Amino acid sequence: MIRELAALLMLAPCIDAAADSEQNNKVAWMLNCQGCHRADGGATGDAVPALSGTVAKFLSVPGGREYLIRVPGVAMAPMDDESIAELTNWMLREFDKENIPQDFNRYSADEVGALRKSPLGSEAGIVRAELIERMGNQNAPESDVNNANEHKKIN
């Protein structure tokens, strides 16, 4: 009995740290992302795409992993690289766990820092459309397919 209690006490800081990390990511989401992507990761009209049920699909196409960090809202967020890495890993699990590839490697602060050095600008929509095309329209949400087709017509 005493050994079990001692083991639980030793694990308590780990459990608290995990809970703190989860809470920190929720707060970071609310402060930095939710204004455009909503509390549920949903779309905001045609201008801001949904993340829920779709964001992890970008991990399955070449350039998609990089895109998720290089989009202006992420690349220029007022957060350090470690916080963005943690928030992005949390966001993938929170909004699209089903589509995370089996071989997914968590984002690291070093990777995020390197990608933030080359943020996307006005071309972000075009890059998104190209990634969706590579993904195959059957894997992308209908609104993204329609937006991708519109980008092709314009360009």
N, C-alpha and C positions, 0 to 999 in steps of 0.2 A: 504494500500500500504506500509506504513512504517513498519507494523507488518510483512508482507511477506518478505520485505527486511531484517529486523532484523533476521528473522528465517533462511533465506538463509546464512546470515553472520555467524550465530551460527553454521551452518552445514559445512561451508567451511573447517574448520580444519579436520573434519572427512573425507570429500571427499579427501582432500590433503593427509591425512594419508593413506587412502586406495590406492590412486594412488602411493604414495611413497612405500608402501609395495609391490604392484604389480611390480613396477620397480625394487625394491631391489631383489625380487625373480627372476626376469628375469636376472639380472646381476649375481646373485649367480649361477643360472643355467649355464650361459655362462662360468663362471670362474671355476666351480667345476664339471659339469656334461656333458656339451655339447661336450667336446672333445671325449668322447666315445659314448654317446647316441644321438649325433647330435642335431641340433637346433630344429628339428621337433619331437624328441623323437624316431627316427627311429633306426633300428639295424645297427651295424657296423660289417658286415660279420657274421660269425657264433659265434664269440667270445663274442659279446656284444648284448644281446637281445633288441628287440624293446620295448618301453614303450607305445608308441602311440596305443590306442585302446585295450590295454591289461593289463596295470599295476594294475588297480583297481580291476581286477578279483582276484588278490591274497587276497584281503580283504574278500572274500567270503569263504575261506577255513581255517580250523584251522592251525595256524602257519604262515599263509600268511602275516598277518599284521606285525608280528615280523620280518619275513624274509625281508621285504622292508627296515627295518632299520639296520638289522644285516649284510646285504651284505657288503663286504669290502669297496666298494667305498663310501658308506654312513657312515658306522660305524667309518671309519678312516678318514673321510673328515676333513680338517682343519677349522672346523666351530664349534660354540658353539651349545648346544642342542636346544636352542630356535630357532636359525636360521635354523637348520636342520628340526625341526618340521614344521616351516612355509614353508620352501622350499618343503618338502614332501607333505604337504597339497595343496600347489600351483600346484605341478607337477601332482597330481592326478586329479585336476580340469582341468588343462591345456591340458593334454594328454589323459585322459580317463574318462571324466565326466559322460558318458553314463553308465559306469559299476560301479560307486560308489554305494555301498549298501544304501538303504533308511535309515538304522539305523547307518550310519557311524558316529563315533565320531572322531573329529579332533585329530591329534597327538598333544601331549603336550610335553613341554621341559622335564618334569619329566619322562614321558614314554620313550622318546628318550634316555635320559641319562641312564636309567636302561638297555635298550636294547643294547646300545653301549658298555656296559661292557662285553658282550659276543659276539664279532663279529665272523662271519663265516670266514673261511679261504678257503682252497682248497676244502672243502666239499660243498661250495656254489652251485655248479652245481648240485650235487646230491640232495641237499635239494630242489632246484628249480624243478628238475625232479619229485620228490615225490609230491610236491605241485601241479604241473601240472596234475599228475595222479589223485590226489584227486579232482581236479577241474573238471575232465572229459575232455577228449581230444577234445570234440566238443566246449569247451569254450576257448581253448588255440589256439594261432596262429600256423599254420602248422609247421613253423620252430622250435617252442618250442616243439611241439609234436615229431618231428623227433629227436631233441636233447635229449629229455627225453627218447625216445626209445634207443638211442645210449648209454646213461648212464646206462640203465638197462642191455644192452648187455655186457658192460665193467665190471660192478659190479656184 
